[in-house]
Amino acid sequence: MGNRSDEVTESRDTEDLLEETDQLLSGTGLEAGTDESLASADEPADSRADTPVDARSDEPADASRLAGLRSWLSVDSYFSPKAFLAFVLLVSTGLLAGGMMIPIAGRIVGIFGVAFLIGLLTAKRRYLEMTAAGTAVGAVSAVASNAFLAAAGSFQTVVAVGVAVGLVASLVGYYFGRDLRTGLTRDIE
């Protein structure tokens, strides 16, 4: 173990440090400025000389930006169609079961109860899917149960009431289920 005072420190500029940090974070281990390390066996090095290369990948910068934009705009990152369909089926089942058990407000209680259970049991937040499922089921149920009023000229009113009831019941039920789940899974300090 020698004396550390004889070690020489080298000064680096900010851009070199930023490039090194990007490389470490990306996990590729490529050295900055070595286009030869990015060349493939079947592609000559001079054919890529005019293409800007992103330091984090071997793709051209435009292609990596486009891939990043696609992942940012992907439907699955904000809305899951599978979860939506599952929620529609579950909320419809709750609506039918609640309507059979409780005569007047059973449909609302059924939607609320199923949304509460889904919020309690699922780990991932799915407010958008639950809201869409609740409004869709509420609107279809309102039109189906009040077909005479809808046909008589009050279609928009019937749909609006169904959407509002489905939205409120599903969203409030899901929120309270998520809230209870958070309370049950949080560590006591």
Sequence and secondary structure as in RCSB ss.txt:
>XXXX:A:sequence
MGNRSDEVTESRDTEDLLEETDQLLSGTGLEAGTDESLASADEPADSRADTPVDARSDEPADASRLAGLRSWLSV
DSYFSPKAFLAFVLLVSTGLLAGGMMIPIAGRIVGIFGVAFLIGLLTAKRRYLEMTAAGTAVGAVSAVASNAFLA
AAGSFQTVVAVGVAVGLVASLVGYYFGRDLRTGLTRDIE
>XXXX:A:secstr
   GGG       HHHHHHHHHHHHHT    TT GGGG  TTS GGGGTTS B TTSSSBHHHHHHHHHHHHH H
HHH  HHHHHHHHHHHHHHHHHHHHHSTTTHHHHHHHHHHHHHHHH SS  HHHHHHHHHHHHHHHHHHHTHHHI
IIIIHHHHHHHHHHHHHHHHHHHHHHHHHHHHHHHS   
